[in-house]
Amino acid sequence: MDTIEQWYQRGQVEAFLGQPIFHIEEGDTTQQTVLLIHGFPTSSWDWAPIWSTLRENHRLIALDMLGFGYSAKPSAHTYSIHEQADIIEAMIREKALTEFHVLAHDYGDTVAQELLARQNAGSGAGQWQSVCFLNGGLFPETHKALLIQKLLLSPLGPLVNKLTSKAPFDKSFSRVFGPDTQPSAQELESFWRLITHNDGKHIFHNLITYMTDRKQHRARWLSALQEARIPIALINGSLDPVSGVHMVARYREIVGEPQYIAALDTIGHYPQVEAPEQVSQHYLDFIRTAAI
C-alpha cells in the first residue's frame, strides 16, 4: 500500500470549476473505468489498499474532494454536496469519460446519490454502468453520528474545531473500525496528516454541514436510489456504529433488495481499509454481474 507521499506522487492537481483538485488517473482508456469517491473526513488515499487489485483490469480515477486531502481547502466557503457533485461532473467532462462504474464510501455515498439523481433525470455527465456503496449515511434517519460530529455541527462547532487535536481524533476515528481491524498508529498518523494538510483542520465544522444537506434533500436522494436504472450494490461493514447493519436493513425496507449485497460481519465503517481483499473480490464480482 502506498504511503501518502507515494500516493501524492501518483496524482496531480488540476483546476475544476476554479478549484485546485488533487486526483489520480491510471489505466488504459480501453479498459472499463471505475470512478472512486471517498468519505469524510479522509481522502482518496482510502482507496490505496484496494487500488492495485482493481487496477489490474480497470482504469481508475479518484479525487480528493474540495476541502479534503491534497485538494484546496478554502476557509471562507460554504461547502455542499451539490458543489462536490458539480466538481466531479466537471472532471468527468474534462476527462471525456463516457461510460463508467462508480464506487463510493460514506460522504461519497451522498455525493453519489446526488449524481445518481442527475443520471436518472438524463442530465448527468457520462453514462453510469453501476454504482456500489460502502458504509455511509444513505438515509439520515439511520445515520448514527458520533458525538464529535454532532458537536461540530452545533453552534459550538468552531470552538470544538479549535480544540480538536490528534489524540481525541485517534480515539474517535478508531471507534468506527471493527475491534479486530483497528487502524495502526502509522495509519492514524497518515490520516491525520492528510486531514490537517494545508491547514485543513480549520474547516471541519464547515464540511460537517453535509449532515444538514442529507436531511434537507432526503426525498431527492432517496428517489435517486428507488428510481435507479443501473445495478446497485452494497458492501457494508456490519459492526460500523454509524452506518452498519441497521443501514442495510433500512435500505431493504424502503428501497428493496440491491442487485448485490455483501455483509462483512466483523468489519466496521472503513471496509476498504479494514478488509481490502474481501472488498476487492466482492466489488469485482459485482461489476462482472453488472455487465451481464
Summary of the structure (lengths in Angstrom):
residues: 292
radius of gyration: 17.4
end to end distance: 31.6
largest distance: 52.2
contacts: 1005
relative contact order: 0.15
helix: 49%
strand: 17%
